[in-house]
Amino acid sequence: MAAMAAGLWIDTLRTPAALLASECAAPASLAEMAWRHASLMPASSIAMLAAALAPWPRAPALGARLACAVSMSVGMLAGAQLGMLAALPLGVAPFAGMVAGMAAGMAVALPAVGSP
């Protein structure tokens, strides 16, 4: 999640946070959301994938790391949408809702693939 946060900071230097949040809230299929996310937030996408796939000490096998990366990506995409949906009626800043949703989606995805 730290890698995703660092990448997101880099992405906001290039693309305004409000635009990122509005694009994440727009309805789309999973494939469309993934494409939108990768094109608007390349640094956070690359950082998250690199952190998930890197052969860290005591890391699981590549297949488990790949399953984790896919699960975290889906969690991040779904979480961004749900975070935005929750933020608007609560009066929370859209970008904060998106980031909280992304982190929550990733956190929920980790136990689903057996990661610590």
N, C-alpha and C positions, 0 to 999 in steps of 0.2 A: 504494500500500500504506500510505503514511503517513496518507492520508485514512481508510482503513478502520480503521487502528489508533486514530486519534483518535476516530472514531465508536464504536468498540468500547468505549473507555474511558467515553464518555458513556453507552453502553448499560448498562455494569456498575454505573453509579450508580443505575439504575432496576431492574435485574434482576440477581440474584446470579450471579456467574460460574459457580458449580456448576450452576445451573439452565440457563444458556445451553449449557454443555458437554453436559449430559445430554440436552437437547432436540436438539442437533446430532447426537448419536450415535444417536438413535432411528431405526429403519428407516423409510423413506418413499420415495415416488416423487420424481422431480425437482421436479415441481410442488408437492407437499406440502412438500418441503424448502425451496423458494423462499418459499412462503407463511409457513412457520414462521420462517424467517430474517428476512423482512421485518417480521413482527409482533413478534418478540422482540428484534430488533436493528435498529430503524428508523434510528438515527443512523449506524451503520456502512454500512447499505445505501444510504442517501441520500448519504453522503459519498463512497463508492466510485463510485457512478453519476455524481455531480456532477464528480468529478475525471476520470473517463473521458470524459465527454461535453463538458466545458468546451472552448471554442475557445482553448486556450493558444497562445502564439506558436509558429509553425511546426507547429501541430497538423495532422494529416491531415484529410481531408474528413469530413463528418458521418457518412457511411455507414461509413467505417473506424472512427471513434470508437464508433459504435453496435455494430459487430461486436466491437470490443475490450471494450466494457462487457458484452455478452452472454457472451463467452468468459470474461472474468474472473469473472462471476457464477457460471457453471457450475463453473469451477475452484475458486472459493471454497466452493461448496456441497459438491462432491465432496471437496475437500481437508479440510474440516471433519470429514467422516465418516471419511476415511482416517486423519487425524491422531488422532482419538479411538481408532480401532481399533489404531493403532500404540502409542499412549500407555499404554493399560491394561496390556498384557503387559510393557511396559518399566518400569512403575512410575513413569511420568511423570505429573505432575498433569494431570487431564483437560482443564482449561481451557488449559493450555500446549500440549497436543497439538492441541486444536482450533485455536488461534491459529496455531501452526506449520503445520498442515495448510492452513488458509485462505490463508496467505501463499504457501506452496509451490504450491498450486493456481492462485493468481493468477499467480505467476511463470511457471509452465509454460504458462498460457494466452496470455500476451503474445506470445511468438514465434510461436504458432500463427496469429495474425492479422496478423503482420508488424509488430508494434510494436517500437520500440527497447527 
